[in-house]
Amino acid sequence: MLYTDEFMESLRMEGDSIPDRIIKELFKNSQVGAVNALLKQLINNDQSYPEELPDNIESWLKDTAYCPEGVDWVRMRNATDLFQEHGIAISLLLATGSLVYCYAARKGVKVLTFSYRLGQNAYRRIAETGQFVIHVMAPGGLESGGQGIKAIQKVRLMHSAIRHLIQQTGRWDEKENGVPICQEDLLGTLLSFSSVIIDGLRRLGMKITEKQAEDYLYFWKIVGIMLGIREDIIPKTMEHSVMLAETIGRRHHGPSPEGVQMTRALLEYHTDLIPGQMFDNIIPALIREIIGDEIADWMEVPRSNWQKLMKFKEQMGLFLDSDYSGVFGSMANRLGLALLRRQTLSMTDYEYTPFLIPTELQKVWGIDGDAEKKDVKNE
């Protein structure tokens, strides 16, 4: 796949045709209430769809309630195995470096500030992202009846709804910015869930084999297709992902008021993630380690003394960690566990509810589900 500038520019004018058309019809026919009810019910993934739905959306939900044909389930399960092993650190990476990586895209980040979601409530975005990944990557999440299926459908519908609402304001410069949540921006976001995560784990000193990396990328390729990204443009190998990342970075990454605003809100949320002064400013250092100083400088991520220690992470890990994952890999697990143990937002109406972590993952990650509920109740 050749990611030329001309081709990438054409992707900026593409959204997600089928759900986009459905959403427009629903708004035109004053059926928005049915969509809102559906989105709320899709949060609770063990429930069925609402009984009364417009025919077009009911058909779409049935048509998209499974993975694409020919999926290699061995590779898919290899990826979920990796998530079981490193899911706590992955959750932290998604809530730090991956988000800032997305904020660096000057055109794509405008959608976030335009919709007034992240700037006012960075935590909501973190909760939504983390919950989405856990539903999708939990064992069986994408198999028939899995929680990940509805999670993907919900996100895809939300993307179409946001596109429609932004376009209807008349204040979105489509010639300059492209379609809101366009195919190119979806590709960049997909990288933040796949190759950026693999690179981040390795930067933390964790041992990820080439086979594990490629299977993890394959898993997110399948998720990308289900999210409405054109299959022919999704990178098939880590090498292609690096090429795509370089192209998108050259085309779009740089400083912007919106990116700085989003990053500032994110850092404020992560302040005092772990009580005490020992870990002060470790999150900015972690972000810089994951995404590099150039993007971090653009997003005005502060520097800290933790960066000096991170340069010696592999050597320190050999002496301090029995699993040789590196001291900062273990530290990321501690920070990630603190993140997962916090109270979290439900996806609708800003109501506070326990974060939904499947029992199997709770056991693997050493999280006590009953304790989680008590912690949330006491917040």
N, C-alpha and C positions, 0 to 999 in steps of 0.2 A: 504494500500500500504506500503510494507516494503522497505525502501530506504537503502538497505545494500550496503556496499562498493563495493562488487563484481558486483551488479546490476548497481550501479551508474557508475562504471568504464566501463561497456559495453555501456552505453549511450554516452560515450565520443567518440565512434567510429561511431555514427549515426548522419547523417545530416538530410536532408529533401529530400527524394528520388525522388519524381516526378519532382518538379521544378529544382532540381540539374541535373537530366537527360536532361531536356529541355534546360537548360543553356549550358550544355556541347555540345549538338547538335547544338545550335545556333552558338557557337564559332567555332565548327568544320566546319560548313557550311558557315562561314564568314557572318553571319547575325546579327552581334553585333550592327550595325547601327539601325536596326529595334528595338532592345531591348532598346537602348538609347532613341530613339524617343518615345517608349512606356512609359518608366519611366518618361520622361519629361512631357508627356501628362497626366499621372496618377496624377501628382501634382495638376493639375487643375481639381478637381474632378467633376465639372459640365459638362465636355466635354466627348464625346464618345471616344472609343478606336480608334487608327489610322485605316484607312480603309484597308491598306495592312499589314497584319501580317502573320508570318509563321503559318501554320495550327496547329502545336503542341501547341504553346503558346496561340493562339486564343481559342482553345478547353479548355485549362486549365483555362483561364480567365473566360469563361462561366461556367465551372464546379464549380468554387470557388466563384462565385458572390452572395453568400447567406450564411446565418448562418446554422449550422448543424441542422438536423431534430430534432424535439422535444424540441426546446429551450423554456424555461419558460419565456415568455415575461414580465410577471408581475415582476419577479425578476430582469430582465434586466432593466426595467424602474425604479425600486426602486434604482438601482445603478446609473442610470443617474440623478435621483432626488438628490441623495447624491452629485454627481458631481456639479450639479447646485448650491447646497447649499455651498459647500466647494471647488469649483473648483479653486479659486484663490490660496488658501493655498496649494491645491494639486499640482498646477503648480509649486509653489515654492519648495515643497518637492521633486518633480521630478527633478528639476534643481539643487538640492543641495544634500541632504542626500541619495536619491536613486541612484544617479550617483556614489557617493563615495562608497556606498555599492557594486556596480558593480565593481568599480576599485580595490576593495580589493581581488577579485578573481584572484589569481596570474596567472593562465593559461588563463582564459578567457580574461583578459585585454591585453594579448599579441596580440590578433587580432586587437584591437583598435590601438595600436602603430604600428603594422605591416602594417596596411592599410594607415598610415599617415594621418588620418583624425582628430582625437581629439587633438593630441598634437599641431597641427598647427592652429586649429580653434575650440576651445572649444565651442564658441558661435554657430557654425553651428550645433553641436550635440544637444545643448539645444533647438535651434529653431526647429530642426527636431522632437525631442522627444515631445516637447510641442504641436507642430502642429498635430502630429500623435494622441496624446491623445485627443485633442479637436475634431478632426474629428471623432474619434471612439466613444467618450462619449457624444457628443452633442445629443440632443433629435432626435431620428430617424436615428442616424448615422449608425446603423447596420441593419436597416430595408431595404427593397427592394429599390435599387437606392440610398441608403445613402452614404454620403461621406466616412464614415469609411470603407466601403467594399473595395474601390480602394486603400485607404491608407494601408490597411492590405496586399492586393495583391502586392503593390509596395515594402513594407518592406520585404515581403517573397522572392520576386524576387531578391532584393538587397542582401539578405543574401546568396542566392545561387550563385549570381555573385561573391560576395566576397570570398566565399569558393573556387570557381573554380580558381579565380585569384591568391589567396594565394597559393593554392596547385600547380599551374603551375610554381611558382617561383623556386621550388625545395629547398627552404630555410626554409620550415616549418617542424618542427620535429613532425610528426604525432604520432609516438610511444610515445613520451613524453607528448605531449599536447592534443592529440586526434584530431578529425576533427575540422577545424575552425567553430566556431558557432555551436557546437555540441548540442545534446539534453539536456545534463546536464547543459550547460551554458545557453541555452534558458530557462530552468526551473528556474535557478537562476535569470535571468533577469525578468521573469514573476513575481517572488516574489517582485521585486523592484517596480513593477507597482501595486501590489495588497496588500498583507499583510504588506509589509514595509510601504506603504502609510497609511493604517489603524492605524498601530502602531504609525506612525509619527503624525497623527492628534490627537491621544489620548495623546501623549507626550506633545503636544502643549496645552492641556487642553480642547480640543473640545470633546463634548459628542457624541460618536458614539455607538449606541446600537449593541447588538450581532446580531440582525436581519439585520441591515444595513451592518455590517461587512461581514456576510456570503453572502449576496446578492451581495456585491461589489466583493467579491472573486469569486462568481459564474460568474459574468459578465466577469472577466478576464480569467476565465477558458475557456469560449466560445471563447474569443479573442485568447487565447493560441492555441486552436485547429485550428482556422482559420490561425494562423501563422505557422502551420506545426509542433506543438509540439504533441507528441503522447498523445491521450486522456487518456490512462490508467495510465500515470505517473503524471498527473496533480493533485495536492491535491484538495480534494473535500470539505474540511472544514478548518477553521482557525487552529484547532488543528493539522491537518495534515501538514498545511503550516509551523507551528512552528517546527514540527519534521523535515521537509525537510530543512528548513533554518539552523537548528542546524547541520544537516548532511553535507550540502554544506559548511557551515562555518568551520566545523572541517576539512573537506577534502581540502579546497582551500583558505580560507581567511588568509591573512598574509601580511607582508611587501614585496614590490617589487619595483624596480626602475621604472617600467612602471606605477604602480599604483600611486606612488608619483608624477610622471611627469603629469599624467592626472589630479590629484587633484590640483596640483599647477596651471595648466592652468585654471581650473575651478574657483579657488579662485581669480585669477587675473581678470577673466572676471567679477566676482561679486563685485570687488572693487568699492566703490562709487555708489552702486546701488541706494541709496538715497543720494542726495547732503547734505553736512554739516558733522559735526564731531560726532553728537549725536549717530549715528548708526554704527560708525566705529567698525569693528571686530564682528558685530553681526552675520554675515553669518557663520564664523567658529564656533561660539557658537551654532548656530542653528544646524549645521551639527553634532556637538558632542552630542547635545541633542537627535537627531534622531537616530544615529547609535551607540552611546556609545563611551566611551573613548578608548577602546582597538583598534577598527578599525581606529578611528581618529588618534591615536598615530602612528599606522602603516603607515597611509597615510600622516603623518606629518602635520596634521591640527593644526594650532596654538591655544593656549588657550587664553581666554580673560576674562575680568571682567563680561561680560554678563552672563557667566555660573553661577556665584553666584546668580544672580537675577532669573535665570530660575529655580533654585531649589524651589523658592517660587511662581511659576507661578499660581498655583491653588488658593492660598490664596489671591494674588493680584487681580486675575481675579474676585473674588467674590465682591470686592469693586469697581473695575474700569470698569467692562463690564456688561452692562445690560442683555446680552444674556448668561452670565455665561460660555462663551467659554474660558475664561482666557485671561489675558492681552497679553500673547505671541501668542495666537491664533489670536487676532486682529492685533498684530504686523506682524504676518506672512501674513495676508491678505494685509496689507499695502505694505510689501516687494514684495509679489506676484503681486500686482497690478502694482507696479513700473516695475517689470520684464515684464509683459504683454504689458505695454505701450511703451517699448523700440522698436526701429526699429529692424526688424528681417530679417533673411536670407530666401530667397527662397531655395528650395531643390536642385536646379540645377545651375551650373555655378557661384555659389557664388554671385548671383545678389541680391541686397537689395530690398525687397518688403514688403508691410504691412503684419503683422501677421493676418491670416484669422480666425477671431472669429465670429461664427454665431450670427446673430442679436439677437436671443432669449437669448443667453448667455450674450451678451453685455448688454442687459437691466437688467438681473438679477444681474450681477456683477457691474453695474454702470459704464460701459465703454462707452464713446462717440465715435462711429465709425468715424465720420467726424474729430474729434479731433485727432484720431489715425493717419489718413492719413496726416494731417497737420504736426504732430510731425515727421513722417517719412520723409516727404518732406524737412523739415528744418534741418535734421541731416546732 
